[in-house]
Amino acid sequence: METIDISTPGIDSVARMPEHLDIFWIGVDGAIWTNWWNIDTGWSTPFTIASPNSAASNAGITAVARMPEHLDVFWTGQDGAIWTNWWDIDWMEQPIHNSTIRSAGYRVISN
């Protein structure tokens, strides 16, 4: 299992439903990792949604569920831009970034 350095800001979680939890973290290799828990099955096997060196070493990560069937994950990349990946029944194959937005710290909140 991937080692999580909890001294860094690179971890977030979201509950899309009362019986389901998704967790996201930045690995020591800069990859974006995820895992999920369900009341019926317990924890799944962790997997990456962005390759090594995707995140800056001091990057934060934020996840939001706008709907139970959709997740958005944001982090600061090595280039200082905001990167994202999303899940809508399956994960987007390749994360994308917005090169015009530079990170100064962020937190996404959905009502």
CYANA upper distance limits for C-alpha pairs under 8 A (distance plus 0.5 A):
  1 MET  CA     46 PRO  CA      7.82
  2 GLU  CA     27 GLY  CA      7.27
  2 GLU  CA     46 PRO  CA      8.42
  3 THR  CA     27 GLY  CA      7.20
  3 THR  CA     28 VAL  CA      7.41
  4 ILE  CA     25 TRP  CA      7.90
  4 ILE  CA     26 ILE  CA      8.06
  4 ILE  CA     27 GLY  CA      6.55
  4 ILE  CA     28 VAL  CA      7.47
  5 ASP  CA     27 GLY  CA      8.04
  5 ASP  CA     28 VAL  CA      7.51
  6 ILE  CA     10 GLY  CA      8.07
  6 ILE  CA     11 ILE  CA      8.10
  8 THR  CA     58 ASN  CA      7.23
  8 THR  CA     60 GLY  CA      8.41
  9 PRO  CA     58 ASN  CA      7.73
  9 PRO  CA     59 ALA  CA      7.28
  9 PRO  CA     60 GLY  CA      5.54
  9 PRO  CA     61 ILE  CA      7.78
 10 GLY  CA     25 TRP  CA      5.79
 10 GLY  CA     26 ILE  CA      5.59
 10 GLY  CA     58 ASN  CA      8.15
 10 GLY  CA     59 ALA  CA      6.59
 10 GLY  CA     60 GLY  CA      5.06
 10 GLY  CA     61 ILE  CA      5.71
 11 ILE  CA     23 ILE  CA      7.93
 11 ILE  CA     24 PHE  CA      6.10
 11 ILE  CA     25 TRP  CA      4.69
 11 ILE  CA     26 ILE  CA      7.08
 11 ILE  CA     60 GLY  CA      7.67
 11 ILE  CA     61 ILE  CA      6.49
 11 ILE  CA     62 THR  CA      8.16
 12 ASP  CA     23 ILE  CA      6.35
 12 ASP  CA     24 PHE  CA      5.79
 12 ASP  CA     25 TRP  CA      6.95
 12 ASP  CA     61 ILE  CA      6.83
 12 ASP  CA     62 THR  CA      6.34
 12 ASP  CA     63 ALA  CA      6.87
 13 SER  CA     21 LEU  CA      7.57
 13 SER  CA     22 ASP  CA      6.01
 13 SER  CA     23 ILE  CA      4.66
 13 SER  CA     24 PHE  CA      6.51
 13 SER  CA     62 THR  CA      8.46
 13 SER  CA     63 ALA  CA      7.03
 14 VAL  CA     21 LEU  CA      6.44
 14 VAL  CA     22 ASP  CA      5.86
 14 VAL  CA     23 ILE  CA      7.04
 14 VAL  CA     63 ALA  CA      6.98
 14 VAL  CA     64 VAL  CA      6.94
 14 VAL  CA     65 ALA  CA      7.43
 15 ALA  CA     19 GLU  CA      8.47
 15 ALA  CA     20 HIS  CA      6.35
 15 ALA  CA     21 LEU  CA      5.02
 15 ALA  CA     22 ASP  CA      6.74
 15 ALA  CA     65 ALA  CA      8.27
 16 ARG  CA     20 HIS  CA      6.79
 16 ARG  CA     21 LEU  CA      7.15
 16 ARG  CA     22 ASP  CA      8.18
 16 ARG  CA     65 ALA  CA      6.46
 16 ARG  CA     67 MET  CA      7.69
 16 ARG  CA     68 PRO  CA      5.37
 16 ARG  CA     69 GLU  CA      8.36
 17 MET  CA     21 LEU  CA      7.89
 17 MET  CA     68 PRO  CA      6.91
 19 GLU  CA     38 ASN  CA      6.25
 19 GLU  CA     39 ILE  CA      5.75
 20 HIS  CA     36 TRP  CA      7.76
 20 HIS  CA     37 TRP  CA      6.16
 20 HIS  CA     38 ASN  CA      5.08
 20 HIS  CA     39 ILE  CA      7.07
 21 LEU  CA     36 TRP  CA      6.03
 21 LEU  CA     37 TRP  CA      5.58
 21 LEU  CA     38 ASN  CA      7.08
 22 ASP  CA     34 THR  CA      7.66
 22 ASP  CA     35 ASN  CA      6.48
 22 ASP  CA     36 TRP  CA      4.85
 22 ASP  CA     37 TRP  CA      6.98
 23 ILE  CA     34 THR  CA      6.05
 23 ILE  CA     35 ASN  CA      5.95
 23 ILE  CA     36 TRP  CA      6.60
 24 PHE  CA     32 ILE  CA      7.58
 24 PHE  CA     33 TRP  CA      6.12
 24 PHE  CA     34 THR  CA      4.94
 24 PHE  CA     35 ASN  CA      7.25
 24 PHE  CA     61 ILE  CA      8.03
 24 PHE  CA     63 ALA  CA      7.95
 25 TRP  CA     32 ILE  CA      6.43
 25 TRP  CA     33 TRP  CA      5.78
 25 TRP  CA     34 THR  CA      6.95
 25 TRP  CA     61 ILE  CA      7.46
 26 ILE  CA     30 GLY  CA      6.28
 26 ILE  CA     31 ALA  CA      6.27
 26 ILE  CA     32 ILE  CA      5.31
 26 ILE  CA     33 TRP  CA      6.58
 26 ILE  CA     55 ALA  CA      7.53
 26 ILE  CA     59 ALA  CA      8.42
 26 ILE  CA     61 ILE  CA      7.90
 27 GLY  CA     31 ALA  CA      5.79
 27 GLY  CA     32 ILE  CA      6.79
 27 GLY  CA     33 TRP  CA      7.07
 28 VAL  CA     57 SER  CA      8.48
 29 ASP  CA     52 PRO  CA      5.80
 29 ASP  CA     53 ASN  CA      6.59
 30 GLY  CA     51 SER  CA      8.06
 30 GLY  CA     52 PRO  CA      5.40
 30 GLY  CA     53 ASN  CA      4.78
 30 GLY  CA     54 SER  CA      5.93
 30 GLY  CA     55 ALA  CA      5.31
 30 GLY  CA     56 ALA  CA      7.10
 30 GLY  CA     57 SER  CA      7.14
 31 ALA  CA     48 THR  CA      7.15
 31 ALA  CA     49 ILE  CA      8.21
 31 ALA  CA     50 ALA  CA      6.01
 31 ALA  CA     51 SER  CA      5.32
 31 ALA  CA     52 PRO  CA      4.42
 31 ALA  CA     53 ASN  CA      6.29
 31 ALA  CA     54 SER  CA      6.01
 31 ALA  CA     55 ALA  CA      6.97
 32 ILE  CA     48 THR  CA      6.01
 32 ILE  CA     49 ILE  CA      6.12
 32 ILE  CA     50 ALA  CA      5.45
 32 ILE  CA     51 SER  CA      7.27
 32 ILE  CA     52 PRO  CA      8.01
 32 ILE  CA     54 SER  CA      7.62
 32 ILE  CA     55 ALA  CA      7.77
 33 TRP  CA     46 PRO  CA      7.24
 33 TRP  CA     47 PHE  CA      6.11
 33 TRP  CA     48 THR  CA      4.77
 33 TRP  CA     49 ILE  CA      6.53
 33 TRP  CA     50 ALA  CA      7.84
 34 THR  CA     46 PRO  CA      6.12
 34 THR  CA     47 PHE  CA      6.14
 34 THR  CA     48 THR  CA      6.61
 34 THR  CA     49 ILE  CA      7.57
 35 ASN  CA     43 TRP  CA      7.71
 35 ASN  CA     44 SER  CA      6.67
 35 ASN  CA     45 THR  CA      6.93
 35 ASN  CA     46 PRO  CA      5.12
 35 ASN  CA     47 PHE  CA      7.14
 36 TRP  CA     43 TRP  CA      6.33
 36 TRP  CA     44 SER  CA      6.26
 36 TRP  CA     46 PRO  CA      8.32
 37 TRP  CA     41 THR  CA      7.81
 37 TRP  CA     42 GLY  CA      5.64
 37 TRP  CA     43 TRP  CA      4.83
 37 TRP  CA     44 SER  CA      6.82
 38 ASN  CA     42 GLY  CA      5.60
 38 ASN  CA     43 TRP  CA      7.15
 49 ILE  CA     85 ASN  CA      7.74
 49 ILE  CA     91 TRP  CA      7.67
 49 ILE  CA     95 PRO  CA      8.22
 50 ALA  CA     54 SER  CA      6.73
 50 ALA  CA     85 ASN  CA      8.35
 50 ALA  CA     94 GLN  CA      7.89
 50 ALA  CA     95 PRO  CA      6.90
 53 ASN  CA     78 GLN  CA      7.50
 54 SER  CA     77 GLY  CA      6.09
 54 SER  CA     78 GLN  CA      6.84
 55 ALA  CA     59 ALA  CA      6.68
 55 ALA  CA     75 TRP  CA      7.15
 55 ALA  CA     76 THR  CA      6.23
 55 ALA  CA     77 GLY  CA      4.75
 55 ALA  CA     78 GLN  CA      5.91
 56 ALA  CA     76 THR  CA      6.58
 56 ALA  CA     77 GLY  CA      5.62
 56 ALA  CA     78 GLN  CA      4.89
 56 ALA  CA     79 ASP  CA      8.23
 56 ALA  CA     80 GLY  CA      7.98
 57 SER  CA     78 GLN  CA      8.29
 59 ALA  CA     75 TRP  CA      6.96
 59 ALA  CA     76 THR  CA      5.77
 59 ALA  CA     77 GLY  CA      7.86
 60 GLY  CA     75 TRP  CA      6.32
 60 GLY  CA     76 THR  CA      7.06
 60 GLY  CA    105 GLY  CA      7.82
 60 GLY  CA    106 TYR  CA      8.45
 61 ILE  CA     73 VAL  CA      7.66
 61 ILE  CA     74 PHE  CA      6.20
 61 ILE  CA     75 TRP  CA      5.04
 61 ILE  CA     76 THR  CA      7.85
 62 THR  CA     73 VAL  CA      6.17
 62 THR  CA     74 PHE  CA      5.71
 62 THR  CA     75 TRP  CA      7.03
 62 THR  CA    106 TYR  CA      8.34
 62 THR  CA    107 ARG  CA      6.69
 62 THR  CA    108 VAL  CA      7.06
 63 ALA  CA     71 LEU  CA      7.48
 63 ALA  CA     72 ASP  CA      6.13
 63 ALA  CA     73 VAL  CA      4.86
 63 ALA  CA     74 PHE  CA      6.90
 63 ALA  CA    108 VAL  CA      7.80
 64 VAL  CA     71 LEU  CA      6.30
 64 VAL  CA     72 ASP  CA      5.88
 64 VAL  CA     73 VAL  CA      7.11
 64 VAL  CA    108 VAL  CA      7.18
 64 VAL  CA    109 ILE  CA      7.40
 64 VAL  CA    110 SER  CA      7.34
 65 ALA  CA     69 GLU  CA      8.37
 65 ALA  CA     70 HIS  CA      6.27
 65 ALA  CA     71 LEU  CA      5.05
 65 ALA  CA     72 ASP  CA      6.90
 65 ALA  CA    110 SER  CA      8.01
 66 ARG  CA     70 HIS  CA      6.71
 66 ARG  CA     71 LEU  CA      7.21
 66 ARG  CA     72 ASP  CA      8.39
 66 ARG  CA    110 SER  CA      7.04
 67 MET  CA     71 LEU  CA      7.93
 69 GLU  CA     87 TRP  CA      8.32
 69 GLU  CA     88 ASP  CA      6.37
 69 GLU  CA     89 ILE  CA      7.01
 70 HIS  CA     86 TRP  CA      7.74
 70 HIS  CA     87 TRP  CA      6.02
 70 HIS  CA     88 ASP  CA      5.20
 70 HIS  CA     89 ILE  CA      7.79
 71 LEU  CA     86 TRP  CA      5.94
 71 LEU  CA     87 TRP  CA      5.52
 71 LEU  CA     88 ASP  CA      7.25
 72 ASP  CA     84 THR  CA      7.51
 72 ASP  CA     85 ASN  CA      6.62
 72 ASP  CA     86 TRP  CA      4.96
 72 ASP  CA     87 TRP  CA      7.12
 73 VAL  CA     84 THR  CA      5.96
 73 VAL  CA     85 ASN  CA      5.94
 73 VAL  CA     86 TRP  CA      6.56
 74 PHE  CA     82 ILE  CA      7.13
 74 PHE  CA     83 TRP  CA      6.11
 74 PHE  CA     84 THR  CA      5.00
 74 PHE  CA     85 ASN  CA      7.37
 75 TRP  CA     82 ILE  CA      6.25
 75 TRP  CA     83 TRP  CA      5.88
 75 TRP  CA     84 THR  CA      7.02
 76 THR  CA     80 GLY  CA      6.29
 76 THR  CA     81 ALA  CA      6.26
 76 THR  CA     82 ILE  CA      5.32
 76 THR  CA     83 TRP  CA      6.50
 76 THR  CA    103 SER  CA      6.80
 77 GLY  CA     81 ALA  CA      6.03
 77 GLY  CA     82 ILE  CA      6.70
 77 GLY  CA     83 TRP  CA      6.55
 80 GLY  CA    102 ARG  CA      6.15
 80 GLY  CA    103 SER  CA      6.71
 81 ALA  CA     97 HIS  CA      7.04
 81 ALA  CA     98 ASN  CA      6.64
 81 ALA  CA     99 SER  CA      5.80
 81 ALA  CA    100 THR  CA      7.75
 81 ALA  CA    101 ILE  CA      6.27
 81 ALA  CA    102 ARG  CA      5.24
 81 ALA  CA    103 SER  CA      6.72
 82 ILE  CA     97 HIS  CA      6.18
 82 ILE  CA     98 ASN  CA      6.30
 82 ILE  CA     99 SER  CA      7.73
 82 ILE  CA    101 ILE  CA      6.70
 82 ILE  CA    102 ARG  CA      6.74
 82 ILE  CA    103 SER  CA      6.71
 83 TRP  CA     95 PRO  CA      7.31
 83 TRP  CA     96 ILE  CA      6.18
 83 TRP  CA     97 HIS  CA      4.59
 83 TRP  CA     98 ASN  CA      7.02
 84 THR  CA     95 PRO  CA      6.16
 84 THR  CA     96 ILE  CA      6.07
 84 THR  CA     97 HIS  CA      6.57
 85 ASN  CA     91 TRP  CA      7.76
 85 ASN  CA     92 MET  CA      6.67
 85 ASN  CA     94 GLN  CA      7.96
 85 ASN  CA     95 PRO  CA      5.29
 85 ASN  CA     96 ILE  CA      7.12
 86 TRP  CA     91 TRP  CA      6.28
 86 TRP  CA     92 MET  CA      6.28
 87 TRP  CA     91 TRP  CA      4.79
 87 TRP  CA     92 MET  CA      6.81
